């Protein structure tokens, strides 16, 4: 009897690029939905690559047909729309279980009225009413986000976080948790919030990065509007940018939720440390 097909969206992004190899290593039969098949050439030859676009529902049937499980990850600002298209394709082709990557704090008082929280909440509610088994994975702040926030020329991190604390989650652990949810029973109808285990200020992050790359890294506390304008100048969709800034201000105000033990509970080991992530990504930060 052949193994069930696990379909992965967002396969060539930060989380998907970690998830697909881990699924392959687990012995799973993996299919990826990609807009550009060239980007999927990095995967093992056992991975089935199907071209399609969540923005174009008429392209989805070949990827979804015959898949038993779906790992769903989409991009801002069209999360709710793209994932609604995926849900319809999943329902029409007989997918039995969907694991959605969502966002942490989407129901928190300080964040619930943001666009990002609204998009994820709308999608979660649609998923829960779909009539298909579901699991929701809500990760905290990815350590890999620092790659976009770090100024390599000045070796500076500039954010409106003051001395606030954040727990940094290694994307490899997000992927490992997703593998667990996709390949073992008992996770249906459950929402998992995952984080790193250690809370750090961004000044401490700068110290850890300094040790990892061998150059002095500095944290600079900036006004929230300066970060917003920086995001907008980089081409961020305004409601997305405003949502992200709100989260950084929540760090400064000490409002972010404390770390969870979910990674350890799911994987039977502690989350990877921030130091591990920094050492493994030193070349990208130098």
C-alpha positions in Angstrom: 0.0 0.0 0.0 1.5 3.4 -1.1 2.0 6.1 1.5 -0.4 9.0 1.5 0.6 12.1 -0.4 1.4 15.2 1.7 1.0 18.4 -0.3 3.1 21.4 0.8 2.4 25.0 -0.2 5.0 27.8 0.3 7.5 25.0 -0.2 10.4 27.2 -1.4 10.1 29.8 1.4 11.7 30.0 4.8 9.6 27.3 6.5 8.8 25.2 3.4 12.5 24.9 2.5 13.1 23.3 5.9 9.9 21.3 6.0 10.2 19.5 2.7 13.6 17.9 3.4 12.4 16.9 6.9 9.3 15.3 5.5 11.4 13.4 3.0 13.8 12.3 5.8 10.8 11.0 7.8 9.8 8.7 4.8 6.8 10.7 3.8 5.6 11.0 0.2 5.8 14.7 -0.6 4.3 16.9 -3.3 4.9 20.6 -3.6 2.8 23.3 -5.2 5.0 26.0 -6.7 4.6 28.9 -9.1 8.1 28.5 -10.4 9.3 24.8 -10.7 12.9 26.0 -11.1 13.0 26.9 -7.4 12.0 23.4 -6.4 15.0 21.8 -8.1 16.8 22.0 -4.7 14.6 19.3 -3.3 15.2 15.5 -3.4 14.2 13.8 -6.6 11.5 11.9 -4.7 9.6 15.2 -4.2 6.8 15.6 -6.8 6.7 19.1 -8.1 3.4 20.5 -9.5 3.1 24.0 -10.9 0.2 26.1 -9.7 -0.8 29.3 -7.9 -3.1 29.8 -4.9 -4.1 33.1 -6.5 -5.4 31.2 -9.5 -8.0 28.5 -8.3 -8.2 26.9 -11.8 -4.5 25.8 -11.5 -4.9 23.9 -8.2 -6.6 20.7 -9.1 -3.5 18.8 -10.4 -1.6 19.5 -7.1 -4.5 18.7 -4.8 -5.9 15.7 -6.5 -5.0 12.5 -4.6 -3.4 14.4 -1.7 -4.4 13.2 1.7 -2.9 15.9 3.8 -2.1 19.6 3.2 0.4 21.9 4.8 -0.9 25.4 4.1 1.3 28.4 4.2 0.6 31.6 2.2 1.9 35.1 1.9 0.7 38.6 3.1 -1.4 40.5 2.2 -3.6 37.9 0.6 -3.6 35.2 3.3 -7.4 34.9 3.7 -8.0 34.9 -0.1 -5.3 32.5 -1.0 -6.1 30.1 1.8 -9.8 30.2 0.9 -8.9 29.0 -2.6 -6.8 26.2 -1.0 -9.7 25.1 1.2 -12.0 24.9 -1.8 -9.5 22.9 -3.7 -8.9 20.6 -0.7 -12.6 20.0 -0.2 -13.3 19.3 -3.9 -10.4 16.8 -4.2 -10.9 14.9 -0.9 -8.0 16.1 1.2 -8.6 14.6 4.7 -6.4 16.8 7.0 -5.1 20.4 6.7 -2.3 21.8 8.9 -2.4 25.6 8.6 0.6 27.8 9.6 -1.0 30.8 11.3 0.3 33.5 13.6 0.7 34.0 17.3 -1.1 36.7 19.2 -3.9 37.0 16.7 -6.4 37.2 19.5 -4.3 39.3 21.8 -5.8 42.7 22.9 -2.8 44.6 21.6 -2.8 42.9 18.2 -6.2 41.5 17.4 -7.3 44.6 15.4 -4.4 44.5 13.0 -4.7 43.4 9.4 -2.4 40.4 9.9 -4.4 39.1 12.8 -7.7 39.6 11.0 -6.5 37.7 7.9 -5.3 34.7 10.0 -8.4 34.7 12.2 -10.7 34.7 9.1 -8.7 31.9 7.6 -8.7 29.9 10.8 -12.4 30.3 11.2 -13.0 29.2 7.6 -10.8 26.1 8.1 -12.6 25.1 11.3 -16.0 25.2 9.6 -14.8 23.4 6.4 -15.7 19.9 7.5 -12.2 18.6 7.1 -9.9 17.6 9.9 -7.6 20.5 10.8 -4.7 21.5 13.0 -3.4 25.0 13.4 0.2 25.9 14.1 0.8 29.3 15.5 4.6 30.1 15.6 6.1 33.0 17.5 8.8 35.3 16.1 11.2 33.5 13.7 14.9 34.1 14.3 15.3 34.2 10.5 13.4 37.4 10.4 16.6 39.0 11.7 18.2 38.4 8.3 15.9 41.0 6.8 16.1 43.4 9.8 19.9 43.3 10.1 21.9 46.0 8.4 25.1 44.2 7.2 27.0 47.4 6.4 26.6 49.0 9.7 26.1 45.8 11.7 23.1 47.3 13.3 19.6 46.2 14.3 17.2 49.1 14.5 13.8 48.5 16.0 11.3 50.2 18.4 11.7 47.5 21.1 13.5 49.2 23.9 14.6 46.7 26.5 11.6 44.4 25.8 12.0 40.7 25.6 11.2 38.3 22.7 11.6 34.6 22.3 13.2 33.6 19.0 12.1 30.5 17.2 14.3 28.6 14.8 12.5 27.9 11.5 13.9 24.3 11.6 11.8 23.8 14.7 8.7 25.2 13.0 9.3 22.6 10.3 9.9 19.8 12.8 6.7 20.5 14.6 4.8 20.5 11.3 6.3 17.2 10.4 5.0 15.8 13.7 1.5 17.1 13.0 1.5 15.8 9.5 2.9 12.3 10.1 1.5 11.3 13.5 -2.1 10.9 14.7 -3.8 12.7 17.6 -3.4 16.4 16.6 -6.7 17.0 14.8 -8.8 19.8 16.1 -5.9 21.3 18.1 -4.2 24.7 18.0 -0.5 24.7 18.9 1.4 27.8 19.9 5.2 27.3 19.5 8.1 29.6 20.5 11.7 29.5 21.4 12.5 28.8 25.0 14.7 31.8 25.9 13.6 35.4 26.1 16.1 38.0 25.0 16.2 41.7 24.6 17.5 43.0 21.3 20.6 44.3 23.1 21.3 40.7 24.1 20.5 39.6 20.6 23.2 42.0 19.3 25.7 40.6 21.8 24.9 37.0 20.7 25.2 38.0 17.0 28.5 39.7 17.8 29.9 36.5 19.2 28.6 34.5 16.3 30.0 36.6 13.4 33.1 38.0 15.1 32.1 41.6 14.5 30.5 44.1 16.9 26.7 44.2 16.4 24.7 47.1 17.8 21.1 47.4 18.7 19.5 50.9 18.1 16.1 51.7 19.6 14.2 53.8 17.1 10.8 55.5 16.9 8.0 53.2 15.6 7.3 55.6 12.8 10.9 55.3 11.6 10.4 51.5 11.3 7.1 51.9 9.5 8.6 54.3 7.0 11.4 51.9 6.5 9.1 49.0 5.8 7.0 51.1 3.4 10.2 52.2 1.5 11.0 48.5 1.1 7.7 48.0 -0.7 5.7 46.4 2.2 1.9 46.5 1.9 0.9 49.2 4.3 -1.5 47.2 6.5 1.1 44.4 6.8 3.8 46.9 7.7 1.6 48.5 10.3 0.8 45.1 11.8 4.5 44.2 12.1 5.3 47.5 13.7 2.5 47.0 16.3 4.2 43.7 17.3 7.6 45.3 17.8 6.0 48.0 20.0 4.3 45.2 22.0 7.7 43.8 22.7 8.8 47.2 24.0 5.7 47.4 26.2 6.2 43.9 27.6 2.9 42.7 26.2 4.0 39.6 24.1 3.1 36.3 25.6 5.7 34.3 27.5 7.3 31.2 25.8 5.4 28.0 25.6 6.7 24.4 26.2 4.9 23.2 23.0 8.1 22.5 21.0 9.5 20.3 23.8 6.1 18.6 24.2 5.8 17.8 20.5 9.4 16.9 19.8 10.7 15.5 23.1 13.6 17.9 23.1 14.2 21.6 23.9 13.8 24.1 21.1 17.1 25.1 19.3 18.8 28.0 21.0 19.2 31.4 19.5 23.0 30.9 19.7 22.6 27.7 17.6 20.7 29.7 15.0 23.2 32.6 15.0 26.2 30.3 14.6 24.5 28.4 11.7 23.6 31.6 9.9 26.8 33.6 10.6 27.8 33.7 7.0 24.5 35.3 6.0 25.0 38.0 8.7 28.7 38.8 8.1 
